[in-house]
């Protein structure tokens, strides 16, 4: 028996071959017809055009003839002939050329005879006119001249009539050809429609035959499938045919047998599947799905027996650093170690749950009413987690921040307990990490305030709530303002002035520091250029770059665009970096700094002495200034350690050919000490608080005048009234 696949292939193969044959035949016929039609249309249109040109050439020759005759009486025959006769002869020559082209194109003997007669008449007309001109004006030749004129005029009239008739015939022929082409096109369209109809009929016939062949088998297989779906795994499909449906029936019978045999195996593995659905794949701990069930059980037990139940929300400190530096595989291994340690550290009745990432939740069941056992257990947990671990041959150490919420005091249901434990964990993070915090009601208020502040921060740029103040940097020797530091301020629409200490860490954490930093950079560049355009003595503007902003790949483009858009020379822009920021990825930091230095941008290290203070790295930095942190200036001259550190930083900076600036200078004693030990510049309230742009411009002009009048040796920064 033939295969069903072969029958379908044969049926559709015949249809496809027939359609291809019809299509190719139609295509070749169309191509030949189109080429012939194009050639015919072009020929007829060309003949109509040439006949029209011939008629026009004859008219132009007659115009030249009339012009010659009119000017002969006035200028004389010789002069008139010299002016008009060449034009007339050229027109007649053009006419002969058009007629010659017509003779070549035409295949009609009668049409060619007309052309020959017109050419002969044209020669008669030209010869008669020339003879007339030769007799014109001579004495005693009036009669012969008149006869000559009458002869060539009659010939000209005959030529014009013949050319018009020729043009009419050529035009009529072109129109007739176009009509024939349109009629042929209509016939071609009907032929194409007939082909489509024929192909459709054949397709319906073939489909009907194939449908009849397979409908019966499909009906049997559908009936079999319904029995299996209803649970009758003993059902079997008939195997009467030897084609593909027979093969399919055998396969479905085998499938039914396999399902029947494996049904018991599926039932036995249900517990394993349930475990996978409720436990974390990586650590084997219960997952979030099981956490809710365990919480409900624990709450029910606590209510029944009057006991406490504690929820501990855990987040690993420093896990991201391990994951980023050693790779995801090492991070997964560390999570397994931490999960095993937590489980080992607790009682068997307690539950450790991994909720995702580096976050865990612990349920401490059946706690006594006074809660005295919770704190020691949490302390043991912190100590256990903080022990170093060996991961891929590398010793790593992480700590944990724990948030604690107790039922029923800190929440009446599972969601409230988890939310409040999470809030307490955030407080533990903020309190320095590696500690535990018990939930307090005010924590949720703090979280709400933080969320509201974050939301306001997202819209602060668009609402124009940020503004910059500028604090002068003064040269010790001359008292001249050599630069200013741009300091951002946030005037919140509802909270009023928000301290940078409050919103800068939040901006760093959320990533908003990147657009905020770009706004500060552009605003400072435009402001410095505006001061220069207003005639204020030129100085550099220092802009603090955050760690998040410095890691952005677009920082170099942002700086270049800010300088280009503002028109500020790059040497008047200084970027302030911190030691810790640069040391995170030293090679990448050096690459970025060198690219910016190539533009002309200056660098300074801010808060020097509080970070890594790596001297081997410091000598590689392309920096121009060191800034002594205000922490080492605040207690000068009373604190001997601060004095020693300040002197060491000044000496180190000068040995590296760097200028040294001290920030936070507020007293004359601090100023005298720094000047005595060679500090180059100072910044602080002793000279000026951060001020708006207009006040800064007036202050710079005033200090420039004072410095010029006093001279370098006498110049001394003076206290300015607090603004």
PyMOL commands that set and color helices and strands:
alter all, ss='L'
color gray80, all
select helices_A, chain A and resi 4-75+77-105+109-135+142-229+244-268+270-278+288-305+319-326+328-345+372-386+414-430+442-459+500-510+513-533+547-551+555-566+570-572+579-583+586-599+615-618+630-633+640-655+668-676+693-710
alter helices_A, ss='H'
color red, helices_A
select strands_A, chain A and resi 308-317+351-356+359-367+389-391+394-396+399-407+436-438+466-475+481-492+496-498+540-544+573-578+602-608+625-628+659-663+681-683
alter strands_A, ss='S'
color yellow, strands_A
deselect
rebuild
show_as cartoon
